[in-house]
Amino acid sequence: MKTIKAPLSIRLIYWFTNLTLGLLALVFLAVIAFNILLYTDFFGNDMQLHTQLPVKVDFLETGNLHLNDRDIKVELVAATTKIHFFNTPTFITKKVGIAMLIVIAGISYLIWIFRLFIKNVKEGATFTIKNIKILKKLAYGLIALWIFTFIYMQIANYYIAEHLNFENIRITDEIPDYSGILFAALLLWVLAHIFETGLKLQQEKDLTI
């Protein structure tokens, strides 16, 4: 029996997924080492931490846009930014370190699951119960990641953003909802059910022949 070679696009995605998974494994080990150093007080209070600000900001200063020989007054609004903690206290770095560990572990798991799906497709087993279960796991995993991100942002907003004061920046109440993650999860969930329906129809067709 002649083996059908997978399309180039599928093979490229498969090897790119392998590379990504390998890099994530290295990052995960680095984050573990980082957390160990944090809990052994290796950095003390000298850590210069950069992390995503959980809310959007409005810049109170205005600027000029020079276009078509005209100066147009503009203002930056609803921007997302990072916050830099000078000499970060350990009670902040430890919480951020644990959050990083959870996120990297979750993303690594999702990439590993996706790799299994692509591997099956590469081998010609696309519309199977195994792949349907993998797609559902991907959908549920993305929903879990979205829920964790939402909760983390709410906590960070309560403990950090609500206590910030700047002269030229106004903190807004708009917290990024990362709806793209939820949309991707719902898309995969629907796709899994389409695969499942197609497989059932194929099985019924085979039984009637």
C-alpha positions in Angstrom: 0.0 0.0 0.0 1.4 3.3 -1.1 1.7 5.9 1.7 0.3 9.3 0.8 2.7 12.1 1.6 1.2 14.9 3.7 0.9 18.4 2.1 3.9 20.7 2.6 1.8 23.1 4.7 0.9 20.4 7.2 4.5 19.2 7.4 5.7 22.8 8.0 3.1 23.4 10.7 4.1 20.1 12.3 7.8 20.9 12.5 7.1 24.5 13.5 4.9 23.2 16.3 7.8 20.9 17.4 10.2 23.8 17.4 7.7 26.0 19.4 7.2 23.2 21.9 10.9 22.8 22.4 11.4 26.5 23.0 8.5 26.6 25.4 10.1 23.7 27.3 13.2 25.8 27.7 11.2 28.8 28.8 9.3 26.7 31.3 12.5 25.4 32.8 13.8 29.0 33.0 10.6 30.1 34.8 11.0 27.2 37.3 14.5 28.3 38.0 13.4 31.9 38.3 10.7 30.9 40.9 13.3 28.9 42.8 15.6 31.9 43.0 12.7 34.1 44.1 11.9 31.8 47.0 15.5 31.5 48.1 15.6 35.4 48.1 18.4 35.4 45.5 17.3 38.7 44.0 16.2 40.4 47.2 14.4 43.7 46.4 16.7 44.5 43.4 14.3 42.9 40.8 13.3 45.3 38.0 9.9 43.9 37.1 8.1 44.7 33.9 4.5 43.4 33.7 1.3 44.1 31.8 -0.8 46.8 33.3 -4.2 45.3 33.8 -6.2 48.3 32.7 -6.1 50.8 29.8 -4.8 54.3 30.2 -5.5 57.7 28.6 -2.6 60.1 28.1 -3.6 63.6 29.2 -1.0 65.3 27.0 -1.9 66.2 23.4 0.3 66.1 20.4 0.4 67.2 16.7 -0.1 65.1 13.6 1.5 66.9 10.6 -0.3 65.7 7.5 -0.9 67.4 4.1 0.8 70.6 5.3 -1.6 70.8 8.3 -1.1 70.3 12.0 -3.8 68.2 13.5 -4.2 68.1 17.3 -4.3 64.6 18.6 -4.4 62.7 21.9 -3.5 59.1 22.7 -6.5 57.3 24.4 -7.4 53.8 25.5 -3.8 52.6 25.3 -2.4 49.4 26.8 1.0 49.5 28.4 3.5 47.8 30.8 4.3 48.9 34.3 7.9 48.9 35.6 8.4 48.3 39.3 11.7 49.8 40.6 13.3 47.5 43.2 10.3 45.3 43.2 9.3 43.9 46.6 9.5 40.1 46.8 5.8 39.7 47.7 5.0 41.1 44.2 7.7 39.2 42.2 6.6 35.9 43.8 3.0 36.3 42.8 4.0 37.3 39.2 6.5 34.3 39.1 3.7 31.9 40.0 1.4 33.4 37.4 4.1 33.1 34.7 4.6 29.5 35.7 0.9 28.7 35.3 0.6 30.5 32.0 3.7 29.0 30.4 2.6 25.5 31.6 -0.9 26.0 30.2 0.4 27.3 26.8 2.9 24.4 26.6 0.0 21.9 27.2 -2.1 23.5 24.5 0.8 23.4 22.0 1.4 19.8 22.9 -2.2 18.9 22.3 -2.2 20.8 19.0 0.9 18.9 18.0 -0.9 15.6 18.5 -3.7 16.9 16.3 -1.4 18.0 13.5 0.6 14.7 13.8 -2.7 12.8 13.2 -3.5 15.0 10.2 0.0 14.6 8.8 -0.5 10.8 9.0 -3.8 11.0 7.2 -6.1 10.5 10.3 -8.1 13.7 10.2 -11.7 12.9 10.8 -11.4 10.5 13.8 -12.7 10.2 17.3 -9.2 10.8 18.6 -8.9 14.1 16.8 -12.4 15.2 17.8 -11.4 14.7 21.5 -8.2 16.6 20.9 -10.1 19.6 19.5 -12.4 19.6 22.4 -9.4 19.5 24.8 -7.9 22.5 23.0 -11.2 24.4 23.3 -11.6 23.6 27.0 -7.9 24.5 27.6 -8.3 27.9 25.9 -11.4 28.6 28.0 -9.4 27.7 31.1 -6.6 30.0 30.0 -9.1 32.8 29.3 -10.7 32.4 32.8 -7.3 32.5 34.5 -6.2 35.6 32.5 -9.5 37.3 33.4 -9.2 36.5 37.1 -5.5 37.5 37.1 -6.3 40.9 35.5 -9.1 41.5 38.0 -6.8 40.8 40.9 -4.0 42.9 39.5 -6.4 45.7 38.9 -7.7 45.6 42.5 -4.2 45.4 44.1 -2.2 47.6 41.7 -4.1 49.7 39.2 -6.6 51.2 41.6 -3.8 52.5 43.8 -1.7 54.1 41.0 -1.4 57.9 40.6 0.2 59.7 37.6 0.3 63.3 36.7 -0.2 63.0 32.9 -2.0 59.6 32.7 -5.6 58.8 33.6 -6.3 55.2 34.6 -9.5 54.0 33.0 -11.8 51.2 34.1 -11.4 49.3 30.8 -9.7 45.9 31.5 -8.7 44.0 28.3 -11.1 41.1 28.0 -8.9 39.0 25.6 -12.0 38.0 23.8 -9.9 36.6 21.0 -8.9 33.6 23.2 -12.6 32.9 24.0 -13.5 33.2 20.3 -10.8 30.8 19.3 -12.0 28.3 21.9 -15.6 28.5 20.7 -14.4 28.1 17.1 -12.5 24.9 18.0 -15.5 23.6 20.0 -17.8 24.2 17.0 -15.3 22.6 14.6 -15.0 19.5 16.9 -18.8 19.1 16.7 -18.8 19.5 12.9 -16.1 16.8 12.7 -18.2 14.6 15.1 -21.4 15.0 13.0 -19.5 14.3 9.8 -17.9 11.2 11.3 -21.4 9.9 12.4 -22.9 10.5 9.0 -19.9 8.6 7.3 -20.4 5.7 9.7 -24.1 5.6 9.0 -23.4 5.7 5.3 -20.9 2.8 5.6 -23.5 0.7 7.5 -26.1 1.2 4.8 -23.8 0.0 2.0 
